[in-house]
Amino acid sequence: MSKKNRIEILEETLDRKLTAAEMYASRPRKWLLYTAIVLVIVLLVGWSAHDIRFTGLTATGTEVAKGVVHGVFNPDTALMFGTGESDVPYLLLQTIAIAVLGTLFGAILAIPFAFLASFNIMPKPVAYVVRVLILMIRTIPSIVWALMWIRVTGPGAACGVITQSVCSIGMISKMYITAIEDLDTNILESLDAMGCTPFQKIRYGVIPQLTASFISTTIYRFDINLKDATTLGIVGAGGIGASLVQCLNSRRWAMVGAFVWGLMLLVLIIELISTRIRRKLAHGA
């Protein structure tokens, strides 16, 4: 069949409504691509699992698992509802404070980074340099940042705040950049045609488009920082993590259960609130 005849048949097919069978028969044939993708996935899984050897559970590991389960079902209620500095409520409030300050400082510091790294605002050489800097921040895990900053500030909540601020810059900047580069420039052109000043264009053309996205990104990062604050406590960066690890090491399972219940309730409450706020920002209801 010549190319001309195929084109004519295709035009005739488009002129009439296709049945389901005809649409299925005319579907693109990509079995070679799908087969290649499956083979690549199988090879990656095989290569990844090559050096993994499961030798079973150790006696110590089984004991710890049983102890944690026992502690969860039999928590130390005095620790859960106490008001001292070593009790669950105080340590949870400290963890929340670290996450709030770390997220707030990171979100504010990420704004200039994001604008400097946006191709539609800055020259490409400047944007590339700033993007490399953001990438360098993001490549270092939070636990490594904490180990570095703890040498500067010493152990405590201040180290956790600084660590989360720096880590938040990397992630939040990336999300901010996407929002900035998706700006509707037609609005700015309309404001420019009306004779608006640069400040007025930012006030009425840029900020309204970015506010919802920036707030949603900040709330999402707060969820992450709240969980990271627990992990950072393990290395002495404040929060509930340090006390939890101490109880695990000393086999005080009832205290471990109290800390675990406190963390689960905290994360659940924050997740419900943040999800509701993000839904309201996205859909207005």
N, C-alpha and C positions, 0 to 999 in steps of 0.2 A: 504494500500500500504506500502510495506516494505521500510526501509531506503535505501537499495541497489537500488530498483526500482526508487525511487525518485532521487537518484544521477544519475542514467543512463538517466532518462528523462531530468534532468538539463543539463547533458553533451551534449545530442543530441540537446537541445534547443540552447545551446551556439554555437554549430557547424554551425548552419544555421542562417540566418538573420531573426530577429524577425520583425513581422509586428507591426504597431502601436497598433492594437487591442490586440495583444498578450502581448505586453509590458505593456499596461494598465491593462490587466487582471492579470499579474504577479507582479503588483506593491506591495510594502509592505503595510500591513494593520496596520495602526497606529491610527485608529479612537479613541481608548481608550485614547491614549496619547493626541491627539488633543482635545478631550472632556475635559480631566483634565485641560489642559492649558486654555481653554476657561472659565471653571468654576473658576479657580484661578484668572483670569483677572477680571471676573464679581465680585467676592468677594472683590478683591482689590479696584475696582472702587466704589462698594457699601460702603465699609468701609471708603474709603477716603472722599466720599461725605456725610457721615452720619452727620458730624458736620458743614457742610457748609450750611448757610442759607442766601439766597439772599433776602434782604428786599427792593430792589428797589434803585433808584438813589436819593441821597439827593439833596436838593435845592442848596446847596453850590457846590456840585459836578457837577451838570448840568450847573451852572453858569461858573465854571472854564473850563469845556469842551467847552462851547460856546465861552468863551473868548480866549482860545488857538486857536480854529479854526479861529476865526476872526483875531487874530494876525498873523497866518500863511499866510492868504490871504491879510493882510494889514501890512506888516512888517515895522519897522522903518529903512528906507533906509540910513539915516544919521548914524545910529549905525552900519549898515552892512558894510558900505564902509569907515568908519572913521579910523583915524590913532592914536587915543589916547589909553591910557592903559586900558580904560574901554570899548573900542569898540570891535566888533566881531573879526576882523582880528588879533589884538594883543592877545586876549584871546585864539583864536584857535591856534596861533603859540605857546603860552605857553603850551597849552594842548598837542600839538605834541611834544614839547621839553620834557615834563614829560614822555610821552610814549616812546620816543626814548631812553632817558637815562635809564629809568626803565627797558626796554627790553634789552638794551645792557649790563648793569651791571648784570642783572639776567642771561642772556645767558652765560656770561663769568664765573660767579660764579657756574653755574649749571654743567660746564664741570668736575671739580674735583668730585663733588657729584655723577655724573653719572658713572664715571670710578670706584669710590670706591664702588658703589652699584651694579656693574655688576658681576654676578656669574661666567662668563667666564674669569674674570681678577683677582678678589679678592677672598680670602677665604670666604666661606659662612657665618661664624659668623660676619665678618666685613661687608659684603654686607647687611646682615639682619639689622644690627644696623643702617647703613646709610639709608636704605630704610624706617625704622621706623621714622627716623628724617625727611626725605622728606615727609612722610605721615602726620606727625604732622604739617609741614608747610602748606600742602595743605588743611588740615581740617579747618583751620581758614580762614573765608572769608576776602576779601580785605578790606571791610569797617571796620572790627574789627581791622585789622592791622593798618589801618589809624588812628583809634581812640586811639590806643596805642602809635603809633609813634608821633602823634601830641602833646602828653604830653612831648616828648623828644625834638623835634625840633621846636615846635611851629607851628602855621598855616603858610601855604605857599607852594611853589612848591617843596621845599626840602623834605617835608613830603611825597608828592606824589611820588617823585622819589624813596625814600627809601622803601615805601610801595610796589610799583610795582616791585622793584628789588627783594624783599623777596618773594612776591607772584609768580613771574616768575620762581624762583628757583624750586618751587614745581612742576609746570606743565612741564617746559622745561626739568628738570632732568628726569622725567618719560619717555618723548619721546626720550631723548638721550639714556637712558638705553636700550630701545627697539632696537635702531639703533646699539648700541655697541654689544648687544648680537646676532644680526643678521649678524655680520661680517663673511666674507668668510675666514675661517682659512686656506684653501688650499693655498691662496696667501701668507700668512705669512709663511707657511711651505716651500713653494718654495723659498722665500727670505732667509729663514734660511738655506736651503740646498745650496744656492749660497754663504753662508758665510757673509751675511749682518749683520751689527751691529744692536743693538736694536733701535738706533736712525734712521737708514736707514729703518728698518722694519716699524717704526711708520710713517716715512716720505712718503714712497712709498707704504705701504700696508694698513695702517690704515686710515690716513688722507684722501686719495682720496675716500675711501668708505663712510666716514662719512660727508664729507663737504656738499654735496647736501642736505642730510637729516637734518643736523644741521641748515643750512641756511633756509630751508623751515620751520622748526619748529620755528625758531626765528621770521620769518615774520608772521607766524600764530599767535604767541603770541603777536606780535606788534599790530595786528588787535584787539585782545582782550584788550590789555592795552590802546589803543586809546579810546575805549568805556568806560573802567573803569575809565580813567582819568576824564571823565565828572562826573561820579558818585562820585568819591573821592573829587571833588571840593565842593560837598554839605556839607562835614564835615570840610571844610577849608584847603584841601590839594592842593590848587592851581587849575588852569585851569578855564574853562568856567562854570563849574557846579555851583559854588557859586553865580555868577552873575545871572544865569538862575533861581535859587531858589529864590533869592531876588526879581526878577521881578515877579515871580509867586505869591509870598506872598503879594506883593504890587499891584497886579492886573494891571500891566503895560503890556497889551497884545501885543501891537505893538513891544515892546522890546523883549518879549518872542518869537514872530514870527521871529524876526531877528536872535536870538540865535538858534532857531530850524532850520532855513534855513541854517545857517552857519554850524551846526553840520551835517545836511543831506548831504550837498555838500562835506564836508570834508570826511565823512565816505565813500561816493560813490567814490570819487577820489582815496582814499587809497585802497579801495577794488579792484578797477580795476587794479591799479598798482601792488598790492601784488599778485593778481590772475595771472597776466601775468608773474610775476617773478617765482612763484611756478610752473606754467605750463612749463616754459622754463627749470627749474631745473629738473623737472620730466621727460620731454620728449625731451629736447634738442632743442625745436623749439617753 
